[in-house]
Amino acid sequence: DDSWHPIANHAAEVNGLFHTVALVESNVTHMRTERTMRFYPPEVIQARAIKAIWGPTTHVFMEYYHDVGAPIDRNGDIYPLIQEDLQRELVLDRWIAQGMTTDDVGIIGDVDEFFTRDFLLAASSCDVPQLRPGQDCRHPKIAGSTLVFEAAPQCITRKRRWFHPDMISGECVDGIGDSSKRPQAKRVMDVGFRFKGYLREDNDDELLPENTTLFPLYKPSDTRMMGGAEIVLGKGNEHTAFHLHNFFNSVALLRKKYKTYTHGYRGEERLHALGQFHEDIDLTVRCMTNRTDDDLRYRRDKRGFEAIDGMAQPLAFQNEKYQQARFNEFKEEILEDEKKYGIYDGIDEESRHDNSVDDSGDDY
């Protein structure tokens, strides 16, 4: 349910740089709640529009994941994202169908996460150790040092970096690289997280053959979730990627996310103040209403968008009219929501939902 804000900003940043873009839409959320598909069937105007914005030479495909309600085996799964793994496998299928080779590079990420254009140009022309031929594939991926915007260009999280998207050589991609001399990793439903003993963590290799020198190839779930990535920073520790987090068109859609997606309350409707849902939303609310956030773990940069003056910026964000329009439209949504549900005062921490799986990040 991402809005056109992250989609269009992503497409503008990478315009003309990719050979293939594979986008996936599902008929269910992570909690298998039914959702109306926006880009299906392929003939609808939304589907035609999203295919047209990535550049004149880029091949764009919309893949559709249709959940039929079959049982999902979560045995060995330590995070509730097997639905996401099943969907990301369609990206790998498209890479293979498009003729990806061991000399090519793949990027796995959510549509609201994208590398800066400068980083992509550098990766395509510079000598990057993880992209050289002859990879052993033990730690083959690199990730962005990702600047987080919360719902608007002016709301930048201070001293915090996210660590997606992720880049990997085709040589280490399952179905692309040579697997004949490598052990196979056992994993949830053959596509999900690896079982313990197969390098699920850095030194977790007890189930691999002794003296292994060539390691299992990566599924999209590995590229997304496996540790051991080198997080690449720019000059002066500058960010190399962006995360346009929670750029929804309405608070109603934001509430739907926390009811039915990764951060869900197991389908429970929470009729309380918006900031009580999660610390990221609390920061957004305080940023847009100019309330203090000194008591939060993560705080906004008080300089706003000026904090990244002279650094890489999403193209649309450089337009001051766009910045203000986006800020104003969501601020109005928040103020209307507060009339109905009230203002969170930051005291009742125990009732705040802080059980997110894929949305925390590290400090840098």
Secondary structure, 3 states (H helix, E strand, C coil): CCCHHHHHHHHHHHCCCCCEEEEEEECECCCCCECCCCCCCCCCHHHHHHHCCCCCCCEEEEEEECCCCCCCCCCCCCCCCHHHHHHHHHHHHHHHHCCCCCCCEEEECCCCEEECHHHHHHHHHCCCHHHCCCCCCCCCEEEECEEEEECCCCCEEEEEEECCCEEEEHHHECCCCCCCCCCCCCEHHHCCCECCCCCCCCCCCCCCCCCCCCCCCECHHHHHHCCCCEEECCHHHCCCEEEEECCCCCHHHHHHHHHHCCCCCCCCCCCCCHHHCCHHHHHHHHHHHCCCCCCCCCCECCCHHHHHCCCCCCCHHHCHHHHHHHHHHHHHHHHHHHHHHCCCCCCCHHHCCCCCCCCCCECC
